[in-house]
């Protein structure tokens, strides 16, 4: 296949809306180099990591793999890359995680097969391939660029396929030269939510995005809640917070996991998400009820909370009674670039605002008040449920 044809496919990849994170080990440098060298790479590549040493791979996987070069390792890399892409991507953009690990000929005699393992993960699809090459193709006399060249086309083809870009690569290899074993799995929405509840994926967006908000920047302005039900107070609170923050993408966050209650069922999640879809608002479904974990999940975000939540955040009681642990935990949130936009709220029957609480000096710049004249609404979802009766 000509260089011009390969370049045309890469240009099509960069023209697609898909944003990707790539974890590539065991070579594959030509594939990464080609992606990065064609103009438009910043549209596609959010991050690329080459865990080349065993220690680097160990730190990426946070465990010692049973085999460094295996389909299981490539699959785990792709899933990690997919979750990373979710965190780095623009709201509403389709994301892709790519994992690659290989064992090909070097200057030393090769004992096992010449093979590589490739895996891609999108929201609704996992594709995996193990390719074994004839040793006659990749002897010690072969140049490094030629060895890596055998990995370039399958890697670019897998990325193109995941980006839904048409590609037909002719590697000029015969069936006797290469043996490929492929498998593919598709996920419906229920399966994806099941994976979220089980912790395999960190979050997913609902099926609706507020198009008018997409130009307001990559930073997220997030209003977390159970939204049982969603009401006008939620909408006006996020609107007020967005006006204070300025640039940012306003969205709601529904956690499928509750710190004090059983996880939401899949039907419950879908029912609550439907509330946002009906009014054209963006909602994120996550699996993290704790703010220090939310900060890791959505770095740089502004979280919109009530004064009742703020007072719990700075209360050592919720950190095993340790003031130092409270400072350490919230300082960790601060290092991710997160802030808290605080609205007035009834606390123990009295309306309170941020200024009524003693925020530690080291944390004060994390907390931004919403003046009562900008927003005040005392009704809650609990009160609405009570008024509606059983």
Secondary structure, 3 states (H helix, E strand, C coil): CCHHHHHHHHHHHHHCCCEEEEEECCCCHHHHHHHHHCCCHHHHEEEEECCCCHHHHHHHHCCCCCCCCCHHHHHHHHHHHHHHHHHHCCCCCCEEEEEEEEECCCCCCCCCCEEEEEEEECCCEEEEEEEEECHHHCCCCCCHHHHHHHHHHHHHHHHHHHCCCCCCCCCCCCCCCEEEEEEEEECCHHHHHHHHHCCCCCEEECCCCCHHHHHHCCCEEEEEECCCCCCHHHHHHHHHHHHHHCCCEEEEEEECCCCCCCCCCHHHHHHHHHHHHHHCCCEEEECCCCHHHHHHHCCCCEEEEEHHHHHHHCCHHHHCCCHHHHHHHHHHHHHCCCEEEEECEEECCEEECHHHCCCCHHHHHHEEEECCCCCCCCCCHHHHHHHHCC
